[in-house]
Amino acid sequence: MKYFAVFIFLLLPGTIVVAQQNLQLWYKQPAAVWTEALPVGNGRLGAMVFGGVEKELLQLNEATFWTGGPIAHNVNPEAKNYLPLVREALLNKEYDKAEQLAKKMQGLYSESYLPMADMIIEQNFDGKQPHVFISTFLP
């Protein structure tokens, strides 16, 4: 058992090094649509990177950027009454009924998460003085 533990201890560093050698992502072309872009961020700030070279599109987002305005915290105090009915419908495999009941648990207005801005970065690679042009605008 002692020799097995030493063997595993000596084997692990080599495996970790091998596993971390190829951390690059390569693509043949930039993303054409949002679902092909790569998400980056920290959970509060984020962007979708489309991967262009001469012209790059970054769609930016921020956690507090929602539609609508300030609303009351408990916009539907009757929501708790529908929960047992939703559970019962799900147990009976009445999924359409459960969906309709779940909608009654929502508030008057369900907010949507919105993109904050598009950032376009253009780079000139014509061999002269390189320049970068950055423009941002709300979609």
Phi, psi and omega in degrees: 000321181296319181290326178296318179296320178294319179299313179297317180299321180283332183281324185301313181302321179295323179291320180295317179296316180296320183291339184257010184285321186248087182249024181257143174253129180240135179231151182282333182207162177294160177296137179270329182226167185302321183290347176266345184286162181264125178280137173226151177154184183238012181100335176250313175251141181204170178206156170253123183259122184271340172087023176284157179258297179287328178223111182253138176247125173242123176261114188268152178213158179216142191299334183264008183269092182235160174287165176082187181234191179299136179228165177294151182291326181244080185281346179221084182294345180274357184302323183297335180287336182273342184301313178298326180292321177296315180299317180297316179297321178294318178297327178273007180059032175262074190291323178296318178295318179297321179296315180296320178292322180296326177296331178286348178276344181284167176280187180294329183221122178263119185286156179245144176281130185244149171290143183279313183193159170258133175244124179249125179247118180249132179237139180260120180246040184273009178092347178271198178299118180291145174221154179236130177245124181242127175230141177233147177202153175285136180292000000 
